[in-house]
């Protein structure tokens, strides 16, 4: 049975269309619709309930050595107050999940995994932990909002001391009062826009959401659902677990090479990744040149030969182009290469393009 976030009743009040996602009941869209919500984030601002995400704390004298072994990225040069992204690999080099890590102290790290994978990740960390380390699932103690769009700073500044906001991308302030609510605020997001993610106590998040929506009314802030969150991340070329990443897809195949530090000491999956280099398929972007939309799971052809499969695809609202990401044979992955995508028995022409499809200027 799906859980409800602390904002469930407010979503209904605001006209949210509720669907099951990652074990939770969440709004896929509001009465405004996905396209208007997407465009609000690109041109003004949108507010998302992301309270379904997990929160795991790793602390103790051996916290760093465990983190180094659990994750493919390197955390030895990681400063307090910064945020860093990393995949987690299994022994075969496939991706268990991807997450972001907040450094609270030299011996304390706050991890935010994907909602549907939180329990799996927590069990994985516990199973592979060694030495003097404590791993705590704090997911029930946090609710989370994502304020995303070019006017995000203007809006949040009405409700807090602007001089205390995190300024660098992938940095955070642990104790900041926003609209009277104690929050952790980070300069992070999953939309390709300027934005903030706010973590607070579950019993205070409804008041915080209402205060943000009221503060941003003149700037065009609207609540946004899962539909826009997905089209925004796809337009920004960001991979999604279960699509561009899975237990059978390596970070090198997913195009996450920069987050895999092969020169650091051993981490889970390192040996398998060595053996699977170079990858036999890689993530690419494609724009359809024929009319039609390619969704996930469509076969891709080049010169009459099957060369891969789409992982995500739709008509992207801001670029106004039918686009898709796919895992393709590296030999046909160069930008400008013409391919065909099988969409319900029709071969539609498409062209390989560089990712992301959209980049904030």
N, C-alpha and C positions, 0 to 999 in steps of 0.2 A: 504493500500500500504506500502511495506517494506521501511524502511529508509536505507541510506547508511552511513557507518562510514567514517570519513575523509580519510581513507586509501583505499577506494574502488578502485580508479584508479591505485594505486600502486599494489594492489592484482592482478588486470588484467595484469598489466605490468610484474609481477613476475610469471604469469601462473596459478593463483588461479582459481579453479573451484567454482563458486559462487552458493550458495543455500540460500533460506530464512530460518532464524533462529531467534526466539525471537523477531520478528518484524523488523529484519535487514537482509541485504544481506551480507553474509560473506563467506569466503573461507572454504569449507569442507576439501579441500586438495589442494596441488600444484602438479606439474608434477612429483615430487619425489614419491608421494603416501603416504598413511596413515602409512604403516609399517615402511618405512624409516624415516618418520617424528617422529614417536613414538620412534624408536631406537636412533635417534639423541638426543632426550631429555634424554634418559636413559644413553647414553654413552658420549655425547658431550654437545650440547645445541640446543634449539629450541626457536623461537620467535613467539609469538601469538598476534594477534590483539584482544584485549578484550574491545574495546571502546564501545561495546554495553551494557556493565554493567552500572548500575545506580549509581549515587552519590547524597546522601541526607545529608544535614547539619542540625543538631539539636543543637540549642544554646539558652542561656538565663539562668537566675537564677534557673529555674525549669527543666533544660535540663536533669540532672541526674535522678531526681525522675520520669520523663516521660520515660526515657530509661529503668529504673528498672521495670516499669510497662509493657512496650511494649515487652521486651525481657526476655527470660527464664534464661539467664546467669546473674551473679552478677557483677556489674560494680563499686561497692563502693570501692574496693581495686585496682582500675585500674589506672596505672600511665600514665602521659603525655608521648607520644612517643611510646606507646605500641599499639598492635592490638589484638582484641579478637573476637572470633567466637560466634555466638548465633543463635538459631532458634527464630522465632516469632510464637506464638501460637494464635489460635482463642479461643473463649469461650468454645468450645467443646474439646479443647486440641489438635486439628489437627494443622498441620504446615502451616502457611500462607506463609512463606518463610524462608530461612536462609541467613545470611549475615555476613560481618565482619565490625567491628567498630574500627575506629582510634580515639584515644583521642588527640585532638588538645590543649585543655585547660580544666580547671576545669568546665567550663560552655559551652564547645564546642566539639561536637562529629560528626565525618564524617563517614557516613554509606554507605556501598557498597552492594546493593541488586542485585539479578539476573535480567537480562535484561527484560525478559518477565513479571516479577512481579513488576518492578519499579513503574509503575503508581498505581498499586493495593496497594503496600506497602505505598507509599506516601499518598494516600487517607486514608488508615488505620490509619497511625500516626496522620494525621490531625483530623480525626474523634474521636480519643481517647485521644487527647492531653488535658492537664489541666494546669492551672496556667500560669506563665510568661515564655513562651517558644516560640521560632520561629523555624519553620520547612521549609526548603528551598530545592527545587529540583534544583540541580546544574549540572545535567547530561549533559546539552548542553555545559557546560564550561570545560569539561574534555574529553580527549582521554586517552586510557590506553593500555599499552603494557605489556606482560608477557614474561620475559627472563628466561627460565627454563632449568636446566641441570647442571651437575657437573662442567662445564667450565664457568658458568654464571659469577662468580666473576672475573675470569681472563679476560673475555671479557669486562665487564662494567668498570673495573679498567683502561682500556686504554682510557676511555672517561671522567673520573671524578677523583677526589681526593679519592683514595682508603681508606684513613684513615677516611673519612667522611661517608662511607657507613654504613648502619645499620648492626650490627653484630649479634644480637640475633634473633632467629626465632620469627616471629610475633612482630617485632619492625619496626619503620620507621623513616626516616629523611624527614622533611616537605619541606625544601628548599635546593635542591642539583642541581647543574648545571651538566648536562650530555650532552656531545657533543654540548655545548653552549646553551642547552635548559633547562630552569628552570623546575625542576621536584619534585614531591613527590615520594620518592623511599622507598618501603617496602620489607622486607624479608618474602614474602608470595608467595603462588602459589596453584595450583590445580592439581599438577602432581605427588606429592610424591618425588620431587627432590629439591635440592638446587635451589633457584631462587629468582628473584626480580620482583616486579610489579611497573611499572613507570607510573605516572599520569602527564599529561602536557596539555597545551592549544591545542585544536584541530587543529589550523593552523600551529602548529610546529611538530606534531607527524610524518608526512611523512619524514621530514628531520631526525628526531630522529631514525626512523626505518631503514632508509638507512645507517645512521652512525653506528648503532649497527651491521647490516648485514655485512658491510665492515670491521668493527673492529673484527668481529668473524669469518671471512672467513677462516683463517688458522686453527682455532679451530674446524671447521666443523659445524658452526652455519648455520641453514637453517630456512626459514619461515615455520610455521606449521599451519594447519587448525583445524576446529572443530572436524574432525574425530579422529585425534591423541589426541586432548584434552579430548575426551570422553574415548578412550581406556586407556589413561594414568590415568585418575581419577578412572576408574573402577579397573585397576590393583592395584592402591594404596588404594582400598577399600573405596573410598570417595563417599558418597551419592549424588545424583543429584535430584533437585526439579523436580517433575513430574514423577519420577521413584521410588526412595526410600523414597521420601517425598511428601506429598500432604496435602490438607485441611482435608483429612480423615485418615491420618497416624500421630500418635503421635510421639514426639521425643523418647519416651521409646521404641516404636515399631521399630523406625529407628536406634536404637542403639546409640542414642545421649545423654544418661543419664548424662554423665559428664558435659554437657553444660546446664543442667537444675538444678537450685539451689532451691530445694524445701524448704530449711530452710530460704530463704530470705523473705522479706515482700511480700505481694500479687502481683502477676503478672497475666496478662490476660491468662486464661486457667488453672491456678494452681489448682482450685477446681476440674475441670474435670479430670485433670491428677491424682489427688488423688483417684478419683473414678474408674479410669481405670488402677489401679495398683494392681497386676502385669499384664503386657500386655498379650493378648491372641495370639499374633504373634510377632516375632522378626526378625530383619534382620540378615541373615547368608550368608556366602560364600560357593560356591559349585564348585567342579571341576569334569567335566565329565570323566568317566572311559570308556564309550563307545565312538565310533567315532561319531561325530556330534557336532552341535553348538546350544545351547539354547539361544534364544533371549528373550526379554521382553514379559510377558504375557503367559508363558507356565506353565501349572499346574504341581505341584509336588506331588508325591505319596510316601507313606511308608506303607509297608505291605498291599498293595492294596487299601489303604484309601487316599483320597485327604488331603494333609496337608499344602498346601500353593501355592504360585505363584511366578514366577521369575519376577524381576523388571528391570534387565539389564543383558546382556550377550553377549559374543563374544569369538573369539579366541584371547587371549592376546598375543601381539607380543613378549614381552621380556621373559615372563615365558614359552611361547609357549604351553599354555594349554587352552583348551576350558573351560571357567569359567563363573560363573553367580552369581549374588546376588539375594536373594529371601526373601520374608516375609513368615516365616514358623511357625507352631505350636511349642511353646517352648519345648514341650516334645520330639521333634525329632531334636533339634537344636545342639546337642552335636557333637563336632568334631569327625570324624570317622564314623558317622552314614551313612549308605547306603540308598539312596533314588532313585526314578526314576522320570525323567522329560519327560512329553509328548511333543515331538517335531513333529508336523504335523502328529499325529496319531501313532508315534513310541515311545515306552517307552525306554528312554536311561538311563543307570545306571550312577549315580553320587555319590560323597562323600562330606559330609559336612566338610569344612576346616576352620581354623581360618582366620579372616580378619586382615590385608590386604593380598592380594595375593602376593604383592611385597613390600618390605621395603628397603629403601636405607641403605646401610651398612655404 
